[in-house]
């Protein structure tokens, strides 16, 4: 069961990365996930992400 949860966490991080690359803010993502925006920023620092869309 731990592998399944770990895989779900990996997918969640990849989807968040994709959303950030498409221009979503950590605040928008956090609102959808009902977590604090700082949790998203700790998970994936936005400064290191190259945006796909301007």
PDB file of N, CA, C and O in Angstrom:
ATOM      1  N   UNK A   1       0.814  -1.202   0.000  1.00  0.00           N
ATOM      2  CA  UNK A   1       0.000   0.000   0.000  1.00  0.00           C
ATOM      3  C   UNK A   1       0.854   1.262   0.000  1.00  0.00           C
ATOM      4  O   UNK A   1       0.447   2.282  -0.556  1.00  0.00           O
ATOM      5  N   UNK A   2       2.021   1.208   0.609  1.00  0.00           N
ATOM      6  CA  UNK A   2       2.898   2.379   0.648  1.00  0.00           C
ATOM      7  C   UNK A   2       3.347   2.771  -0.749  1.00  0.00           C
ATOM      8  O   UNK A   2       3.463   3.960  -1.048  1.00  0.00           O
ATOM      9  N   UNK A   3       3.601   1.790  -1.609  1.00  0.00           N
ATOM     10  CA  UNK A   3       4.003   2.089  -2.981  1.00  0.00           C
ATOM     11  C   UNK A   3       2.900   2.817  -3.734  1.00  0.00           C
ATOM     12  O   UNK A   3       3.174   3.729  -4.514  1.00  0.00           O
ATOM     13  N   UNK A   4       1.668   2.422  -3.507  1.00  0.00           N
ATOM     14  CA  UNK A   4       0.534   3.061  -4.152  1.00  0.00           C
ATOM     15  C   UNK A   4       0.416   4.520  -3.723  1.00  0.00           C
ATOM     16  O   UNK A   4       0.190   5.392  -4.561  1.00  0.00           O
ATOM     17  N   UNK A   5       0.564   4.795  -2.435  1.00  0.00           N
ATOM     18  CA  UNK A   5       0.508   6.171  -1.937  1.00  0.00           C
ATOM     19  C   UNK A   5       1.673   6.991  -2.465  1.00  0.00           C
ATOM     20  O   UNK A   5       1.513   8.167  -2.791  1.00  0.00           O
ATOM     21  N   UNK A   6       2.836   6.377  -2.548  1.00  0.00           N
ATOM     22  CA  UNK A   6       4.005   7.076  -3.064  1.00  0.00           C
ATOM     23  C   UNK A   6       3.813   7.421  -4.544  1.00  0.00           C
ATOM     24  O   UNK A   6       4.195   8.504  -4.986  1.00  0.00           O
ATOM     25  N   UNK A   7       3.230   6.513  -5.293  1.00  0.00           N
ATOM     26  CA  UNK A   7       2.964   6.769  -6.706  1.00  0.00           C
ATOM     27  C   UNK A   7       1.937   7.885  -6.871  1.00  0.00           C
ATOM     28  O   UNK A   7       2.067   8.721  -7.766  1.00  0.00           O
ATOM     29  N   UNK A   8       0.927   7.904  -6.022  1.00  0.00           N
ATOM     30  CA  UNK A   8      -0.060   8.979  -6.074  1.00  0.00           C
ATOM     31  C   UNK A   8       0.576  10.328  -5.756  1.00  0.00           C
ATOM     32  O   UNK A   8       0.249  11.328  -6.394  1.00  0.00           O
ATOM     33  N   UNK A   9       1.474  10.371  -4.786  1.00  0.00           N
ATOM     34  CA  UNK A   9       2.178  11.608  -4.451  1.00  0.00           C
ATOM     35  C   UNK A   9       3.051  12.063  -5.622  1.00  0.00           C
ATOM     36  O   UNK A   9       3.138  13.256  -5.911  1.00  0.00           O
ATOM     37  N   UNK A  10       3.692  11.111  -6.289  1.00  0.00           N
ATOM     38  CA  UNK A  10       4.516  11.439  -7.455  1.00  0.00           C
ATOM     39  C   UNK A  10       3.661  12.039  -8.570  1.00  0.00           C
ATOM     40  O   UNK A  10       4.047  13.032  -9.187  1.00  0.00           O
ATOM     41  N   UNK A  11       2.507  11.438  -8.824  1.00  0.00           N
ATOM     42  CA  UNK A  11       1.599  11.961  -9.845  1.00  0.00           C
ATOM     43  C   UNK A  11       1.101  13.355  -9.482  1.00  0.00           C
ATOM     44  O   UNK A  11       0.996  14.227 -10.344  1.00  0.00           O
ATOM     45  N   UNK A  12       0.799  13.555  -8.223  1.00  0.00           N
ATOM     46  CA  UNK A  12       0.336  14.862  -7.755  1.00  0.00           C
ATOM     47  C   UNK A  12       1.403  15.924  -8.011  1.00  0.00           C
ATOM     48  O   UNK A  12       1.093  17.013  -8.494  1.00  0.00           O
ATOM     49  N   UNK A  13       2.665  15.608  -7.687  1.00  0.00           N
ATOM     50  CA  UNK A  13       3.757  16.570  -7.920  1.00  0.00           C
ATOM     51  C   UNK A  13       3.934  16.853  -9.408  1.00  0.00           C
ATOM     52  O   UNK A  13       4.170  17.998  -9.795  1.00  0.00           O
ATOM     53  N   UNK A  14       3.824  15.827 -10.243  1.00  0.00           N
ATOM     54  CA  UNK A  14       3.959  16.033 -11.685  1.00  0.00           C
ATOM     55  C   UNK A  14       2.828  16.901 -12.240  1.00  0.00           C
ATOM     56  O   UNK A  14       3.070  17.762 -13.086  1.00  0.00           O
ATOM     57  N   UNK A  15       1.609  16.683 -11.777  1.00  0.00           N
ATOM     58  CA  UNK A  15       0.485  17.499 -12.229  1.00  0.00           C
ATOM     59  C   UNK A  15       0.626  18.945 -11.762  1.00  0.00           C
ATOM     60  O   UNK A  15       0.303  19.874 -12.503  1.00  0.00           O
ATOM     61  N   UNK A  16       1.103  19.133 -10.546  1.00  0.00           N
ATOM     62  CA  UNK A  16       1.328  20.492 -10.046  1.00  0.00           C
ATOM     63  C   UNK A  16       2.411  21.173 -10.869  1.00  0.00           C
ATOM     64  O   UNK A  16       2.280  22.350 -11.208  1.00  0.00           O
ATOM     65  N   UNK A  17       3.482  20.450 -11.197  1.00  0.00           N
ATOM     66  CA  UNK A  17       4.540  20.998 -12.039  1.00  0.00           C
ATOM     67  C   UNK A  17       3.973  21.423 -13.387  1.00  0.00           C
ATOM     68  O   UNK A  17       4.279  22.514 -13.867  1.00  0.00           O
ATOM     69  N   UNK A  18       3.161  20.588 -13.998  1.00  0.00           N
ATOM     70  CA  UNK A  18       2.560  20.921 -15.283  1.00  0.00           C
ATOM     71  C   UNK A  18       1.698  22.171 -15.185  1.00  0.00           C
ATOM     72  O   UNK A  18       1.775  23.051 -16.043  1.00  0.00           O
ATOM     73  N   UNK A  19       0.881  22.253 -14.147  1.00  0.00           N
ATOM     74  CA  UNK A  19       0.045  23.437 -13.958  1.00  0.00           C
ATOM     75  C   UNK A  19       0.887  24.701 -13.802  1.00  0.00           C
ATOM     76  O   UNK A  19       0.538  25.756 -14.332  1.00  0.00           O
ATOM     77  N   UNK A  20       1.986  24.590 -13.079  1.00  0.00           N
ATOM     78  CA  UNK A  20       2.852  25.759 -12.880  1.00  0.00           C
ATOM     79  C   UNK A  20       3.547  26.141 -14.193  1.00  0.00           C
ATOM     80  O   UNK A  20       3.718  27.327 -14.476  1.00  0.00           O
ATOM     81  N   UNK A  21       3.944  25.161 -14.983  1.00  0.00           N
ATOM     82  CA  UNK A  21       4.560  25.435 -16.278  1.00  0.00           C
ATOM     83  C   UNK A  21       3.572  26.113 -17.217  1.00  0.00           C
ATOM     84  O   UNK A  21       3.973  26.894 -18.080  1.00  0.00           O
ATOM     85  N   UNK A  22       2.295  25.824 -17.058  1.00  0.00           N
ATOM     86  CA  UNK A  22       1.265  26.439 -17.881  1.00  0.00           C
ATOM     87  C   UNK A  22       0.843  27.813 -17.361  1.00  0.00           C
ATOM     88  O   UNK A  22       0.020  28.486 -17.981  1.00  0.00           O
ATOM     89  N   UNK A  23       1.405  28.230 -16.223  1.00  0.00           N
ATOM     90  CA  UNK A  23       1.154  29.577 -15.734  1.00  0.00           C
ATOM     91  C   UNK A  23       0.272  29.703 -14.508  1.00  0.00           C
ATOM     92  O   UNK A  23       0.024  30.821 -14.055  1.00  0.00           O
ATOM     93  N   UNK A  24      -0.210  28.606 -13.955  1.00  0.00           N
ATOM     94  CA  UNK A  24      -1.021  28.679 -12.734  1.00  0.00           C
ATOM     95  C   UNK A  24      -0.141  29.100 -11.559  1.00  0.00           C
ATOM     96  O   UNK A  24       1.037  28.747 -11.493  1.00  0.00           O
ATOM     97  N   UNK A  25      -0.717  29.842 -10.652  1.00  0.00           N
ATOM     98  CA  UNK A  25       0.029  30.257  -9.470  1.00  0.00           C
ATOM     99  C   UNK A  25      -0.128  29.219  -8.360  1.00  0.00           C
ATOM    100  O   UNK A  25      -1.048  28.402  -8.377  1.00  0.00           O
ATOM    101  N   UNK A  26       0.777  29.270  -7.409  1.00  0.00           N
ATOM    102  CA  UNK A  26       0.682  28.351  -6.275  1.00  0.00           C
ATOM    103  C   UNK A  26      -0.593  28.613  -5.479  1.00  0.00           C
ATOM    104  O   UNK A  26      -1.142  27.697  -4.867  1.00  0.00           O
ATOM    105  N   UNK A  27      -1.063  29.856  -5.484  1.00  0.00           N
ATOM    106  CA  UNK A  27      -2.303  30.184  -4.775  1.00  0.00           C
ATOM    107  C   UNK A  27      -3.500  29.503  -5.437  1.00  0.00           C
ATOM    108  O   UNK A  27      -4.382  28.987  -4.750  1.00  0.00           O
ATOM    109  N   UNK A  28      -3.531  29.503  -6.770  1.00  0.00           N
ATOM    110  CA  UNK A  28      -4.637  28.852  -7.483  1.00  0.00           C
ATOM    111  C   UNK A  28      -4.640  27.343  -7.247  1.00  0.00           C
ATOM    112  O   UNK A  28      -5.685  26.741  -7.002  1.00  0.00           O
ATOM    113  N   UNK A  29      -3.456  26.746  -7.324  1.00  0.00           N
ATOM    114  CA  UNK A  29      -3.341  25.307  -7.121  1.00  0.00           C
ATOM    115  C   UNK A  29      -3.717  24.952  -5.685  1.00  0.00           C
ATOM    116  O   UNK A  29      -4.420  23.970  -5.445  1.00  0.00           O
ATOM    117  N   UNK A  30      -3.246  25.755  -4.736  1.00  0.00           N
ATOM    118  CA  UNK A  30      -3.551  25.514  -3.327  1.00  0.00           C
ATOM    119  C   UNK A  30      -5.047  25.613  -3.056  1.00  0.00           C
ATOM    120  O   UNK A  30      -5.594  24.838  -2.271  1.00  0.00           O
ATOM    121  N   UNK A  31      -5.705  26.564  -3.705  1.00  0.00           N
ATOM    122  CA  UNK A  31      -7.145  26.722  -3.520  1.00  0.00           C
ATOM    123  C   UNK A  31      -7.877  25.466  -4.003  1.00  0.00           C
ATOM    124  O   UNK A  31      -8.814  25.001  -3.354  1.00  0.00           O
ATOM    125  N   UNK A  32      -7.447  24.925  -5.137  1.00  0.00           N
ATOM    126  CA  UNK A  32      -8.087  23.726  -5.676  1.00  0.00           C
ATOM    127  C   UNK A  32      -7.855  22.507  -4.783  1.00  0.00           C
ATOM    128  O   UNK A  32      -8.725  21.645  -4.664  1.00  0.00           O
ATOM    129  N   UNK A  33      -6.682  22.439  -4.161  1.00  0.00           N
ATOM    130  CA  UNK A  33      -6.340  21.291  -3.309  1.00  0.00           C
ATOM    131  C   UNK A  33      -6.719  21.501  -1.847  1.00  0.00           C
ATOM    132  O   UNK A  33      -6.567  20.600  -1.023  1.00  0.00           O
ATOM    133  N   UNK A  34      -7.210  22.687  -1.534  1.00  0.00           N
ATOM    134  CA  UNK A  34      -7.592  23.061  -0.171  1.00  0.00           C
ATOM    135  C   UNK A  34      -6.422  22.914   0.799  1.00  0.00           C
ATOM    136  O   UNK A  34      -6.552  22.341   1.880  1.00  0.00           O
ATOM    137  N   UNK A  35      -5.270  23.452   0.377  1.00  0.00           N
ATOM    138  CA  UNK A  35      -4.084  23.514   1.228  1.00  0.00           C
ATOM    139  C   UNK A  35      -3.556  24.938   1.181  1.00  0.00           C
ATOM    140  O   UNK A  35      -4.030  25.756   0.393  1.00  0.00           O
ATOM    141  N   UNK A  36      -2.582  25.231   2.018  1.00  0.00           N
ATOM    142  CA  UNK A  36      -1.964  26.546   2.011  1.00  0.00           C
ATOM    143  C   UNK A  36      -1.008  26.655   0.824  1.00  0.00           C
ATOM    144  O   UNK A  36      -0.361  25.674   0.459  1.00  0.00           O
ATOM    145  N   UNK A  37      -0.916  27.829   0.227  1.00  0.00           N
ATOM    146  CA  UNK A  37      -0.045  28.041  -0.931  1.00  0.00           C
ATOM    147  C   UNK A  37       1.417  27.760  -0.599  1.00  0.00           C
ATOM    148  O   UNK A  37       2.180  27.354  -1.476  1.00  0.00           O
ATOM    149  N   UNK A  38       1.812  27.968   0.640  1.00  0.00           N
ATOM    150  CA  UNK A  38       3.202  27.706   1.017  1.00  0.00           C
ATOM    151  C   UNK A  38       3.536  26.216   0.911  1.00  0.00           C
ATOM    152  O   UNK A  38       4.686  25.858   0.655  1.00  0.00           O
ATOM    153  N   UNK A  39       2.552  25.355   1.102  1.00  0.00           N
ATOM    154  CA  UNK A  39       2.780  23.918   0.948  1.00  0.00           C
ATOM    155  C   UNK A  39       3.119  23.585  -0.506  1.00  0.00           C
ATOM    156  O   UNK A  39       3.963  22.729  -0.772  1.00  0.00           O
ATOM    157  N   UNK A  40       2.463  24.259  -1.432  1.00  0.00           N
ATOM    158  CA  UNK A  40       2.749  24.054  -2.856  1.00  0.00           C
ATOM    159  C   UNK A  40       4.139  24.576  -3.186  1.00  0.00           C
ATOM    160  O   UNK A  40       4.899  23.922  -3.900  1.00  0.00           O
ATOM    161  N   UNK A  41       4.472  25.758  -2.665  1.00  0.00           N
ATOM    162  CA  UNK A  41       5.786  26.347  -2.943  1.00  0.00           C
ATOM    163  C   UNK A  41       6.916  25.512  -2.342  1.00  0.00           C
ATOM    164  O   UNK A  41       8.003  25.444  -2.916  1.00  0.00           O
ATOM    165  N   UNK A  42       6.676  24.882  -1.207  1.00  0.00           N
ATOM    166  CA  UNK A  42       7.702  23.998  -0.628  1.00  0.00           C
ATOM    167  C   UNK A  42       7.871  22.735  -1.465  1.00  0.00           C
ATOM    168  O   UNK A  42       8.974  22.209  -1.612  1.00  0.00           O
ATOM    169  N   UNK A  43       6.757  22.263  -2.008  1.00  0.00           N
ATOM    170  CA  UNK A  43       6.793  21.045  -2.817  1.00  0.00           C
ATOM    171  C   UNK A  43       7.538  21.280  -4.136  1.00  0.00           C
ATOM    172  O   UNK A  43       8.373  20.473  -4.545  1.00  0.00           O
ATOM    173  N   UNK A  44       7.219  22.406  -4.793  1.00  0.00           N
ATOM    174  CA  UNK A  44       7.818  22.735  -6.089  1.00  0.00           C
ATOM    175  C   UNK A  44       8.115  24.234  -6.121  1.00  0.00           C
ATOM    176  O   UNK A  44       7.209  25.042  -6.324  1.00  0.00           O
ATOM    177  N   UNK A  45       9.390  24.610  -5.921  1.00  0.00           N
ATOM    178  CA  UNK A  45       9.760  26.028  -5.967  1.00  0.00           C
ATOM    179  C   UNK A  45       9.528  26.602  -7.366  1.00  0.00           C
ATOM    180  O   UNK A  45      10.104  26.114  -8.338  1.00  0.00           O
ATOM    181  N   UNK A  46       8.698  27.625  -7.471  1.00  0.00           N
ATOM    182  CA  UNK A  46       8.316  28.199  -8.761  1.00  0.00           C
ATOM    183  C   UNK A  46       9.422  28.899  -9.511  1.00  0.00           C
ATOM    184  O   UNK A  46       9.365  28.984 -10.738  1.00  0.00           O
ATOM    185  N   UNK A  47      10.421  29.401  -8.826  1.00  0.00           N
ATOM    186  CA  UNK A  47      11.497  30.138  -9.502  1.00  0.00           C
ATOM    187  C   UNK A  47      12.320  29.263 -10.431  1.00  0.00           C
ATOM    188  O   UNK A  47      12.923  29.762 -11.381  1.00  0.00           O
ATOM    189  N   UNK A  48      12.351  27.977 -10.170  1.00  0.00           N
ATOM    190  CA  UNK A  48      13.168  27.067 -10.958  1.00  0.00           C
ATOM    191  C   UNK A  48      12.422  26.502 -12.170  1.00  0.00           C
ATOM    192  O   UNK A  48      12.976  25.706 -12.928  1.00  0.00           O
ATOM    193  N   UNK A  49      11.176  26.911 -12.348  1.00  0.00           N
ATOM    194  CA  UNK A  49      10.350  26.337 -13.397  1.00  0.00           C
ATOM    195  C   UNK A  49      10.309  27.271 -14.599  1.00  0.00           C
ATOM    196  O   UNK A  49       9.999  28.456 -14.473  1.00  0.00           O
ATOM    197  N   UNK A  50      10.623  26.726 -15.750  1.00  0.00           N
ATOM    198  CA  UNK A  50      10.544  27.480 -16.979  1.00  0.00           C
ATOM    199  C   UNK A  50       9.121  27.360 -17.518  1.00  0.00           C
ATOM    200  O   UNK A  50       8.644  26.254 -17.773  1.00  0.00           O
ATOM    201  N   UNK A  51       8.446  28.487 -17.692  1.00  0.00           N
ATOM    202  CA  UNK A  51       7.060  28.495 -18.139  1.00  0.00           C
ATOM    203  C   UNK A  51       6.967  28.104 -19.611  1.00  0.00           C
ATOM    204  O   UNK A  51       7.844  28.452 -20.402  1.00  0.00           O
ATOM    205  N   UNK A  52       5.917  27.386 -19.979  1.00  0.00           N
ATOM    206  CA  UNK A  52       5.655  27.002 -21.361  1.00  0.00           C
ATOM    207  C   UNK A  52       4.940  28.141 -22.067  1.00  0.00           C
ATOM    208  O   UNK A  52       5.260  28.469 -23.209  1.00  0.00           O
ATOM    209  N   UNK A  53       3.971  28.746 -21.386  1.00  0.00           N
ATOM    210  CA  UNK A  53       3.122  29.780 -21.943  1.00  0.00           C
ATOM    211  C   UNK A  53       3.395  31.094 -21.218  1.00  0.00           C
ATOM    212  O   UNK A  53       3.529  31.116 -19.994  1.00  0.00           O
ATOM    213  N   UNK A  54       3.477  32.177 -21.966  1.00  0.00           N
ATOM    214  CA  UNK A  54       3.685  33.499 -21.333  1.00  0.00           C
ATOM    215  C   UNK A  54       2.409  34.246 -21.186  1.00  0.00           C
ATOM    216  O   UNK A  54       2.405  35.367 -20.677  1.00  0.00           O
TER     217      UNK A  54
END
